[in-house]
């Protein structure tokens, strides 16, 4: 965990070990694992081609971040009208 202190308008911001983004709960461990994998991709691949790097991110990082997100294709479609 980071020991940095952050202020916003002179008010100290609280330190949180988890966060909610777009309704999905992210624990510090999930974010740190995804961050490490993203950094390893940049370190291991010699190319800087955005298409190749985005495919590597989709394969290695995105499943970690999306494991707890809502998967709309698993829900039954509801006809409203």
Steps between C-alpha positions, in 0.01 A plus 500: 500500500616853432590732789443818300268767642272681258308824553215657307424861578696476826300197620683169544356221288438168680700191406285216366595137445221450249284703265186475291521592133192486278324290762776238522691448824879501452725377776858628525637153418303477173618839385863430592500164317351660187748786520797264529380297202456813290854612587639154416333518159673830427831364627490166316369603160759669280230647277312820573230420247171601661306213340737235640514659845121534517460131413752405772313720749169337400643152556707550816362799695135552414375164638641588843323835509174371355458186710238657726330727250149448371490295182199618301500199266418276799181687585162428352373767262187672626259651252370827645244592234 
